[in-house]
Amino acid sequence: MTVALKKFRQGFVTYSAATDAFEAAALDRNILHGNDPVLSMAIANTRIEMDAAENRKPTKLKSTGRIDPAVAAIMAVAGARLREATLFDVAAMIG
């Protein structure tokens, strides 16, 4: 199996475009998650932090809940929109 992977830096600049893409897709009702309770919880726990240049990224801030599924969804939407990636043979990596 070959999987396309793309580096995703964890800073404001990278996440800002990804957050914008996810937000636009969500508002256009182009994201379907089948009422998955884990993703719903993660989205509810996610807050958006903004830097001085008005770049945005997801954060927990003071939430004690997990946001990992929401962050993964944001990264996935951004990756799908960019469609630029390096191909890796997962089977060869596993052995």
KALINQUI-V661677 format. One record per pair of residues at least 24 apart in sequence whose ideal C-beta (glycine too) atoms are under 10 Angstrom apart, sorted by the first residue. I is the first residue (numbers start at 1). J is the second residue. D is the distance in whole Angstrom. If there is no record, write none. Layout:
BEGIN
I;J;D / I;J;D
END
This chain:
BEGIN
1;88;10 / 1;89;7 / 1;90;5 / 1;91;6 / 1;92;10 / 1;94;9 / 2;87;5 / 2;88;7 / 2;89;5 / 2;90;7 / 2;91;8 / 2;92;9 / 3;85;9 / 3;86;10 / 3;87;7 / 3;88;6 / 3;89;8 / 3;90;5 / 3;91;10 / 3;93;9 / 4;79;8 / 4;83;8 / 4;84;9 / 4;85;3 / 4;86;7 / 4;87;6 / 4;88;8 / 5;79;9 / 5;85;6 / 5;86;6 / 5;87;8 / 5;88;5 / 5;90;9 / 6;75;9 / 6;78;9 / 6;79;6 / 6;82;7 / 6;83;9 / 6;84;6 / 6;85;4 / 6;86;7 / 7;85;9 / 7;86;8 / 8;71;10 / 8;74;10 / 8;75;5 / 8;76;10 / 8;78;7 / 8;79;7 / 8;82;10 / 10;57;8 / 10;71;9 / 10;75;10 / 11;51;9 / 11;55;8 / 11;57;7 / 12;49;8 / 12;50;8 / 12;51;5 / 12;52;9 / 12;53;7 / 12;54;9 / 12;55;4 / 12;56;7 / 12;57;5 / 13;51;9 / 13;53;8 / 13;55;6 / 13;57;9 / 14;55;9 / 14;57;8 / 14;75;9 / 14;78;8 / 15;48;9 / 15;49;9 / 15;55;7 / 15;56;7 / 15;57;3 / 15;58;7 / 15;59;9 / 15;71;9 / 15;74;7 / 15;75;9 / 15;78;8 / 16;48;10 / 16;50;9 / 16;51;9 / 16;53;9 / 16;54;8 / 16;55;4 / 16;56;5 / 16;57;7 / 17;55;9 / 17;56;9 / 17;78;7 / 17;81;9 / 17;82;9 / 18;56;9 / 18;57;8 / 18;58;9 / 18;71;9 / 18;73;10 / 18;74;5 / 18;75;6 / 18;76;9 / 18;77;7 / 18;78;3 / 18;79;8 / 18;81;9 / 18;82;9 / 19;46;10 / 19;48;6 / 19;49;10 / 19;50;10 / 19;55;9 / 19;56;5 / 19;57;6 / 19;58;7 / 19;71;10 / 19;74;6 / 19;77;9 / 19;78;8 / 20;55;10 / 20;56;7 / 20;74;10 / 20;77;10 / 20;78;9 / 20;81;10 / 21;74;8 / 21;77;5 / 21;78;5 / 21;79;10 / 21;80;9 / 21;81;5 / 21;82;9 / 22;58;9 / 22;70;9 / 22;71;10 / 22;73;7 / 22;74;4 / 22;75;9 / 22;76;9 / 22;77;5 / 22;78;7 / 22;81;9 / 23;48;9 / 23;56;9 / 23;74;9 / 23;77;9 / 24;77;9 / 24;81;9 / 25;73;10 / 25;74;10 / 25;77;6 / 25;78;10 / 25;80;9 / 25;81;8 / 26;73;9 / 26;74;10 / 26;77;9 / 30;77;9 / 31;73;7 / 31;76;10 / 31;77;7 / 33;69;9 / 33;73;8 / 36;69;8 / 36;73;10 / 38;66;8 / 38;68;9 / 38;69;6 / 38;70;10 / 39;69;5 / 39;70;7 / 39;72;9 / 39;73;7 / 40;69;9 / 40;70;9 / 41;65;6 / 41;66;7 / 41;67;9 / 41;69;8 / 41;70;9 / 42;66;6 / 42;67;5 / 42;68;7 / 42;69;4 / 42;70;4 / 42;71;8 / 42;72;9 / 42;73;8 / 43;67;8 / 43;69;8 / 43;70;5 / 43;73;8 / 43;74;10 / 44;70;9 / 45;69;10 / 45;70;7 / 46;70;4 / 46;71;8 / 46;73;10 / 46;74;9
END
